[in-house]
Each structure stands twice: as structure tokens, then as C-alpha cells.
Amino acid sequence: MAPDAEAGKSASNRPDPFAPLTSQLLPVGDGHEIYVETVGRGDGIPAVYLHGGPGSGCQPDHRRLFDPERFHAVLFDQRGAGRSRPKGRLEANTLSHLIADMETIRKSLELRQWMIVGGSWGATLALAYAEAHPARVSGLVLRATFLGTRAELEQAFLQALPRLHPGLGADFFGLLPPAELKRPLDAYWRRILDPDPAVHGPAARAWHDTERILSEHAPSRTRLDFASLRSTRPLPSTPFMEAHYFHHDCFMDPGQLMANAGMLKGIPGIIVQGRYDLLCPPSTSHGLAAAWPDAEIRIVEGAGHSLYDSGVRDAVVKAIADLASQPGGSLQQRATPSS
């Protein structure tokens, strides 16, 4: 992955300081190629951004979370997501594969350590990576802590949904036959992963739209549009990857991330948490911080789950900058890769 001709210049001297310095499809085995790009300055503070979903992919605005004059930021689309290939592939796609892919990327870029930034599912992957490779992590910035447990999914879809959005809950559960209502989440994941488009299409759209509404503090609509559920428009990709991961308990043992939180000792962290997050409530972040004393929680009042709820994005940008300025968070020099 050869650097762009602009890579050596100060970001302020480049036409677009947030344009990628480098980009490539990196082979990681099992028939997967991962899209990887770097932004900022090549001698900046190494950081990596982990997108959510699983399955959503990085967006151009994610580059702008990092000051291009300070950071050498790495953004990549996880297996099967975004611009990675093959798109949507579920085979050889587990949490351990994603952690291994991050190590492949880090070594290919010759980074000794990097700051890990991720929200929601990105926070799950950030924690799993940090617990597996704590020596490679200079700090963690998490938004909307998700520990990848079934209990969290049940809290969001089986408790918060019918309690706070009863109409939406009636729509969501009403798509299932009575026999499947005893375990509605499993029924949705089974339907989403069904090869028949007549089965997986409506289920994927309903899951996607319901999750989207729950993610926003002030959503523009609060009911499902039944006509659109059978639309011929392209289907969203995230429900399929989410169903794959959630059906397999995110490929973790029960309570794994909390059980291994002791591995985070000595790693500084900032957790940005929306006060009214229905998908990843503040109690989860506080539980994690109790087991990880090096973490600071910053509550964003009047905000929910979305990065684009009022105040959340600014809080993430500030957390990244503040963590880089803490003692021990200064510029990490690039080094030759090691095991």
C-alpha cells in the first residue's frame, strides 16, 4: 500500500485534508479482502476506527472524527461489510476473524500501538481486541457500550421497544405468527437468514427500520411502513450480518467481555454515552467502568444511541482529542511489526 504523493505534506497544505492518504483491498485469508484506508498524516498518532452494525461499513464522515494535523487514522470495512469483498459473505466471519484482521492491518502498517475508537458494535470489537491484545492499545474511545450479550438485545427489543414505542412494538411483533412469539428474536434472525427472498426481505426491512427508530432520540417516524417492507428496492445489508452474529451470541462465551475486563487495566479510556440510549443504555457503560477503573464516562444529555444525535458526535471528537493529550497518550512512533 504505497503512500499517496500528498502523504508527506501537512494536512492543512493538502486540497482535502480528510482525503485518504492510502487505500487498498488487503487479503486476510478465507477468500476475504478488507478495504483499508488511512487519513491524516503518516507520522501522526496512530488510531483505528471500528464501524458499527456489525455490517454497516465506514463512512466518509468518520474520517472527520480525527484531527488530520494530529492523527494517522486507519479506517476499514470489516469482513463482508462496505467495500470489503465478497460483500455480505458470512462464511469465515466471526469475532475472532475480525480481531485477527485488525492485527493483520496493524502489522501491515508497521504500527506498534494504536488508539481504538468504536461505537455500539464497534465498541464490542474494540473491547474484544483490547482484551486479546492489550499491549497494542494506547487508549480506547467508546460510544454506546455494547457487550455483545443476548440480555442486551432482549432489553432493547423485548423490553424498551414495547414499553416506550408500543405502536412500533405491535408492528414489529405483529409480523411474526403466534407460534414464533415465544422467542421472537430467534424467529427474526432465522427469517433474515432464510434464503427465500419472500421470507428474509420483509424481516430484514422490519429489523432494520425498528433498530433505526430505537437508535434515535427523536426519530422522524415511530411506526413501520408495511408497504415498504415488501419493496423491490435493494435490501439493507446490516440485518443479515447482525442476524449471523447475534444468532451465534457474537461468537463469545456468555459475559465474556465483562469477565475479561481486568485485561483493560492500565489502558486509558473515555466512554461517550447518550442519556436516553435505548439500544445501549447507560447502565452498561457504568457496569463496564466499574470493572475498568481507567475509564471515564461522559454522558450526553438529551441524546440517544446515534452518533448523529445532538451532541454525540462533538463529544466523540473531543474524547479522541482529549485521550491523545493525556499523559502516555502522546505521539506513538511507528515501529517494525512484531508478534
Number of C-alpha atoms within 10 A of each C-alpha: 13 9 13 12 9 18 20 13 14 15 22 12 9 13 9 9 22 23 18 22 23 18 18 15 17 19 16 17 11 10 11 22 22 25 22 21 19 26 27 29 25 25 16 20 27 29 28 23 24 28 27 20 20 27 24 20 22 21 13 11 9 15 22 16 20 25 21 22 19 19 25 22 30 27 23 28 25 31 30 26 26 22 18 23 20 15 16 17 16 15 12 15 19 17 17 17 16 18 18 15 22 20 18 16 19 21 17 13 17 15 21 19 22 25 28 28 28 24 28 25 25 23 27 25 29 26 27 23 21 23 19 16 15 18 15 17 21 26 28 27 26 30 30 30 28 24 26 25 19 17 12 17 17 15 15 20 22 17 15 17 23 17 13 12 17 14 14 21 21 14 18 22 19 11 15 15 10 10 9 14 15 9 10 19 21 15 18 26 23 17 22 26 22 15 11 10 15 11 16 21 23 21 27 25 24 25 23 18 22 21 17 16 21 24 22 21 20 14 11 8 11 17 17 20 13 13 8 12 17 16 12 8 9 7 17 15 21 23 27 27 24 22 23 22 22 19 18 13 14 23 17 17 12 15 13 15 21 17 11 14 19 13 18 24 14 15 20 23 25 22 27 26 30 27 20 19 21 24 26 26 21 19 12 16 24 17 12 19 19 13 16 20 16 15 24 17 17 18 18 20 13 15 22 27 26 22 21 14 19 18 16 25 18 14 19 25 15 15 24 24 18 13 20 23 12 11 8 13 18 13 17 19 14 17 12 10 14 9 4
